[in-house]
Structures are given as structure tokens and as C-alpha cells.
């Protein structure tokens, strides 16, 4: 395999920039980073001249349902590959395909399709495991999840699901449901991340959940409790708990619609870039123009409307998923939330890698790490996406 050499770029490191250096990629990893004036090229090298653009770690999306007209719940290999290729065009080098609340049989089909899609995915963002979102959610916080499929976690069911797939690395659920704490401990024992989502929990329940392994909060502010009153007494909810528990990590849909500027800034100020990941939570409409679309599978999903840069339920009473791509998240945090580029990139790369415990190989540009690299200009227009040394997108 010939070497891939990246020159003439402004390299983004976790806490600084590096100029006048060359990145040497070989056999899928970053082999060497050296001063440009000390590097000797070989005639067989593939050279990418970054032309003064930013050379960033590849974007990591730890929560996406699809894109480019494809949803992972479609249950086809083509949907997986199509979504992966769509997100690669916008700088994503690794992603977590995410399910929706569904039937047991639909999950089983997803597992088999995922295993085959991993083998055939050579042109898109790399799959780094499955994220199950549901079906164990609070009815009052269901959002656009199918209420007919909501249920409590029962060992007979979830143990059967876990036995069917070794690819699950994250599972989002409401921790206040009966049996959820025990389920969280089971997930943690299997090195699967339990994440709090679509939840009506109060602070005290979240604290117990954190101790049971629920160390992450799925799409902060979306479909979760805040301050409520019960018998005249006030109780803090999931949102407040996310801030009060120092080691709790969060993810935000930074499309500028799910969270407006003040909330984006609030999360950045009080959780910071080391505890906050950016995620798209995108449905099939990501990368497509406005109009009608389907949330979930083509045959069993529900019709939604894409307008104003977001997917909505037909009656426009609630959002039905994001249509963002990773470049848009970065652009929004910089231009709308006024967060520095370095810290924004950390939230799109190193922080999600740490949350998913893959930072030994991904998340930053360093010798020995996977050659996952995204090159973009001042406006975050992506020109190259490189996954493990392979150029999977070139504008």
C-alpha cells in the first residue's frame, strides 16, 4: 500500500495548531508527522496538497439514524452504505448507526444487516458499532419514537437481544423505568455504554443511574425532564443533573434549531468541550433538500416534513429529527455559538472518541493513531475525507 502524504495544511491538534509539517499515512495509520523541510518524498507517494486549509481529525458522529435518503431502520445493506457515503462527504470518518424504537424482529434484522454492511463499507464513514435508541423510554418523553413499541426493560428480552449481537456499543434508555438500574449494570459489565434518553427522571434517580453506569446523556434538552413539581415540591430533572454531575458527559444536536444560540453557549460554558460531544441525530433527510420524508423505515416509518433546516412532525408540534451533517454542527458552533475552532473540533472528534472509549486509535492527529483526517477551509467546506488512510471523499 502506497503512502498518503498530506502537505501544506494547518494541522489541528487537541490544543494547538501545527504548520509547516507533513503527515505521513501508511497502512491505515499516521506513521509520522515531521517538519516539511526535513521530509523526503518517494515517487510512489500519493500526495494531497491541503493548500493552506485546516487538516483536522476525522469527525466522529456517535448518534445518527441515516442520511442521503437512507435510514438504518430500512433494513438493507444499501441503506447502511448510502448513509455512510453521504456523511463522508461532510467530513465524517466514523459513526454509530442508531436504531429507533422498534419491534424485536426489526432489531434482529438490523443486526444481521449491520454485520454484512461492515464488510462492504469501503467508500463511507466507518461503522464503529451499533447504538440502540429505545425501546425502553418514558411515554411522556417519547418525542417522535413509536409509542406502540415502548416498554420496560425485562431481562428475558434484553438478554436475548444482547446474545444476538456483539456489535452493540451503546444503548439509550430512560433510567427511571422499573429494572433500568439492573439493566445498566448488565450493559456496563459488557462494556456497552448506557445512556440516558427520553426520560422523566428526577435528579435523585439520575444520580443513582450514574452510579449504575449511566455516564452519558443522549441529545441534551431533547425529550428529557427539567424542573417539575410533585405535590407542591420542586424537583430537578435530567437536564439539571447533567450539569451537577461533573463526570457526566453529554451530546448536543448543534444544528442551531434543536438548541438556539443561548443554550449552545450555556452547554459550552458549563459542561465544556471535554464533556460535550456534537452529534447530528440525523434522519434520512440529511444532505437532501426540503420536502416530505420518512422517519424510520420506509415501510413502517412515519411521514415528516423537512423545513427550516429540521425535520418536523406533520402537525409541526415537535421536531422529528435533525437533517444536519457534521460540517454544519462545526459551522454552527463557531458562527452562532461563537466557540473557538479548536474547542469545536474537539467536540466533534476527541471528545466523542473518549466517550466511546476509542480514543486509543481515533479522535486526534498523532503518530500511531488511525489515519482519519478531514480537510476543510475557513467556512468548513470539506475538500477531503480520509478514513484509515483511504480517501473516501474528494470534492
Residue pairs with C-beta under 8 A, 6 or more apart in sequence:
1 26
1 27
1 389
2 44
2 45
2 46
3 24
3 25
3 26
3 31
3 42
3 44
3 45
3 46
4 24
4 25
4 26
4 45
4 46
4 48
4 371
4 386
4 389
4 391
5 22
5 23
5 24
5 25
5 39
5 41
5 45
5 46
5 47
5 48
6 22
6 23
6 25
6 48
6 50
6 55
6 373
6 375
7 22
7 36
7 47
7 48
7 49
7 50
8 36
8 49
8 50
8 51
8 52
9 23
9 50
9 51
9 52
9 53
9 54
9 55
9 375
10 17
10 18
10 19
10 50
10 52
10 53
10 54
10 55
11 17
11 18
11 19
11 21
11 23
11 33
11 55
11 365
12 54
12 55
12 56
12 57
12 341
12 342
12 345
12 365
13 364
13 365
13 366
14 342
14 346
14 350
14 364
15 342
16 342
17 342
18 33
20 35
20 36
20 37
21 33
21 34
21 35
21 36
22 32
22 33
22 34
22 35
22 36
22 39
23 30
23 32
23 33
23 55
23 365
23 371
23 373
24 30
24 31
24 32
24 33
24 34
24 39
25 31
25 371
25 373
25 386
25 389
26 389
27 389
28 370
28 371
28 388
28 389
28 390
29 368
29 369
29 370
29 371
29 388
29 389
30 365
30 366
30 367
30 368
30 369
30 370
30 371
31 367
32 367
33 365
33 366
33 367
41 47
48 375
48 384
48 391
50 375
50 383
50 384
53 375
53 376
53 377
53 383
54 341
54 375
54 376
54 377
54 378
55 365
55 373
55 374
55 375
56 91
56 345
56 349
56 365
56 373
56 374
56 375
56 376
57 345
57 349
57 350
57 362
57 363
57 364
57 365
57 372
57 373
57 374
58 91
58 92
58 93
58 94
58 349
58 362
58 372
58 373
58 374
58 385
58 386
58 387
59 90
59 91
59 92
59 93
59 94
59 326
59 327
59 330
59 348
59 349
59 374
60 92
60 93
60 94
60 95
60 128
60 348
60 349
60 352
60 353
60 356
60 362
60 363
61 87
61 92
61 94
61 95
61 96
61 125
61 279
61 280
61 282
61 326
61 352
62 95
62 96
62 131
62 170
62 251
62 277
62 279
62 352
62 355
62 356
63 96
63 98
63 131
63 133
63 218
63 219
63 251
63 279
63 280
63 281
64 83
64 87
64 95
64 96
64 97
64 98
64 279
64 280
64 281
64 282
64 286
65 71
65 72
65 73
65 97
65 98
65 99
65 100
65 281
65 282
65 283
65 284
65 295
65 321
66 72
66 73
66 74
66 79
66 83
66 282
66 283
66 284
66 286
67 83
67 86
67 87
67 280
67 282
67 283
67 284
67 285
67 286
67 287
67 325
68 82
68 83
68 85
68 86
68 87
68 284
68 286
68 287
68 288
69 82
69 284
69 285
69 288
70 78
70 79
70 80
70 82
70 83
70 86
70 284
71 79
71 83
71 283
71 284
71 294
71 295
71 296
71 297
71 298
71 301
72 79
72 80
72 83
72 97
72 98
72 99
72 110
73 99
73 100
73 102
73 106
73 110
73 296
73 297
73 300
73 301
74 297
74 298
75 106
75 109
75 110
75 113
75 297
76 113
77 113
77 116
77 117
77 120
80 97
80 113
80 114
80 117
80 121
80 127
81 117
81 120
81 121
81 123
81 124
82 124
83 97
83 124
83 284
84 95
84 117
84 121
84 123
84 124
84 125
84 126
84 127
85 123
85 124
85 125
85 392
86 124
86 286
86 287
86 325
87 95
87 124
87 125
87 280
87 282
87 286
87 287
87 325
87 326
88 123
88 124
88 125
88 385
88 387
88 392
88 393
89 287
89 325
89 382
89 385
89 393
90 287
90 325
90 326
90 327
90 328
90 382
90 385
91 325
91 326
91 327
91 330
91 374
91 376
91 380
91 382
91 385
92 125
92 325
92 326
92 374
92 385
93 125
93 126
93 362
93 372
93 373
93 374
93 385
93 386
93 387
93 388
93 392
94 125
94 126
94 127
94 128
94 358
94 362
94 372
94 387
95 125
95 126
95 127
95 128
96 127
96 128
96 129
96 130
96 131
96 169
96 170
96 356
97 114
97 127
97 130
97 131
98 130
98 131
98 132
98 133
98 281
99 107
99 110
99 130
99 131
99 132
99 133
99 134
100 133
100 134
100 145
100 146
100 295
100 296
101 133
101 134
101 135
101 137
101 142
101 145
101 146
101 149
101 150
102 110
102 134
102 135
102 146
102 149
102 296
102 297
102 300
103 149
104 157
104 161
106 297
106 300
107 132
107 161
107 164
108 164
110 130
111 130
111 164
111 165
111 167
114 127
114 130
114 165
114 167
115 167
117 127
118 127
118 167
121 127
122 390
122 392
123 392
124 392
125 385
125 387
125 392
126 372
126 387
126 388
128 169
128 356
128 358
128 362
129 167
129 168
129 169
129 170
129 356
130 165
130 167
130 168
130 169
130 170
131 168
131 169
131 170
131 171
131 172
132 161
132 168
132 170
132 171
132 172
133 145
133 172
133 197
133 218
134 145
134 149
134 150
134 172
134 173
134 197
134 198
135 145
135 149
135 150
135 151
136 150
136 151
136 152
136 153
136 173
136 174
136 177
136 180
136 183
137 145
137 150
137 173
137 174
137 177
137 197
137 198
137 199
137 223
138 174
138 176
138 177
138 198
138 199
138 200
138 201
139 147
139 150
140 200
141 174
141 198
141 199
141 200
141 223
141 224
141 225
142 150
142 198
142 223
143 198
143 222
143 223
143 318
143 319
144 295
144 302
144 304
144 313
144 318
144 319
144 320
144 321
145 198
146 296
146 302
151 157
152 177
152 178
152 179
152 180
153 173
153 177
153 178
153 179
153 180
153 183
154 179
155 179
155 182
155 183
155 186
158 183
158 186
159 186
161 168
162 168
162 186
162 190
162 192
168 192
169 191
169 192
169 193
169 356
170 192
170 193
170 195
170 216
170 356
171 187
171 192
171 193
171 194
171 195
172 195
172 196
172 197
172 198
172 218
173 180
173 183
173 194
173 195
173 196
173 197
173 198
173 199
174 180
174 196
174 197
174 198
174 199
174 200
174 201
175 181
175 184
175 194
175 196
175 199
175 201
175 205
175 206
175 208
175 209
175 212
175 214
176 199
176 200
176 201
176 202
176 205
176 209
180 209
181 208
181 209
181 212
182 212
183 194
184 194
184 209
184 212
184 213
184 214
185 212
185 213
187 193
187 194
187 213
188 194
188 212
188 213
191 357
193 215
193 216
193 355
193 356
193 357
194 209
194 212
194 213
194 214
194 215
194 216
195 214
195 216
195 217
195 218
196 206
196 209
196 214
196 216
196 217
196 218
196 224
196 238
197 217
197 218
197 219
197 223
197 224
198 218
198 223
198 224
199 223
199 224
199 225
199 238
200 224
200 225
200 237
201 209
201 225
201 237
201 238
201 241
202 225
202 228
202 235
202 236
202 237
203 235
203 236
203 237
203 240
203 241
203 244
204 235
206 214
206 237
206 238
206 241
206 242
206 245
207 241
207 245
210 241
210 245
210 247
210 248
215 247
215 248
215 249
216 248
216 249
216 250
216 251
216 355
217 224
217 238
217 242
217 248
217 249
217 250
217 251
218 251
219 251
219 252
219 253
219 258
219 279
219 281
220 239
220 242
220 250
220 251
220 252
220 267
221 239
221 252
221 258
221 259
221 263
222 253
222 258
222 281
222 319
224 237
224 238
224 239
225 237
225 238
225 239
226 236
226 237
226 238
226 239
226 240
227 234
227 235
227 236
227 237
227 240
228 234
228 235
228 237
229 235
236 244
241 248
242 248
242 250
242 271
243 270
243 271
247 275
248 275
249 271
249 275
249 276
249 277
249 351
249 355
250 267
250 271
250 275
250 276
250 277
251 276
251 277
251 278
251 279
251 352
251 355
252 258
252 259
252 264
252 267
252 276
252 277
252 278
252 279
253 259
253 279
253 280
253 281
253 322
253 324
253 329
254 264
254 278
254 324
254 329
254 332
254 333
254 337
255 280
255 309
255 310
255 322
255 323
255 324
255 328
255 329
255 332
256 264
256 309
256 332
256 336
257 308
257 309
257 310
257 319
257 322
258 281
258 310
258 319
258 322
259 267
261 336
261 337
264 332
264 333
264 336
264 337
264 339
265 337
265 338
265 339
267 276
268 276
268 333
268 337
268 339
268 343
273 339
273 343
273 344
273 346
273 347
273 351
274 346
274 351
275 351
276 347
276 351
277 347
277 348
277 351
277 352
277 355
278 326
278 329
278 330
278 333
278 344
278 347
278 348
278 352
279 329
279 352
280 286
280 322
280 324
280 325
280 326
280 329
281 321
281 322
281 324
282 321
282 322
282 323
282 324
282 325
283 293
283 295
283 304
283 311
283 320
283 321
283 322
283 323
284 293
284 294
284 295
285 293
285 304
285 306
285 311
285 321
285 323
286 322
286 323
286 324
286 325
287 323
287 325
288 306
288 323
289 306
290 306
290 307
291 305
291 306
292 303
292 304
292 305
292 306
293 303
293 304
293 305
293 306
293 311
294 301
294 302
294 303
294 304
295 301
295 302
295 303
295 304
295 311
295 320
295 321
296 302
302 313
302 320
303 314
304 311
304 312
304 313
304 314
304 320
304 321
305 311
305 312
305 313
305 314
305 316
306 312
306 323
309 323
309 324
310 319
310 321
310 322
310 323
311 319
311 320
311 321
311 322
311 323
312 318
312 319
312 320
313 319
313 320
326 348
327 376
327 380
327 381
327 382
329 348
330 344
330 345
330 348
330 380
331 379
331 380
333 339
333 344
333 347
334 340
334 341
334 344
334 380
349 363
349 364
350 359
350 363
350 364
351 363
352 363
353 359
353 362
353 363
353 364
354 363
361 369
361 370
362 369
362 370
362 372
363 369
365 373
370 388
371 386
371 388
371 389
372 386
372 387
372 388
373 384
373 385
373 386
374 382
374 384
374 385
374 386
375 382
375 383
375 384
375 385
375 386
376 382
376 383
377 383
381 395
382 393
382 395
383 394
383 395
384 391
384 393
384 394
384 395
385 391
385 392
385 393
385 394
386 392
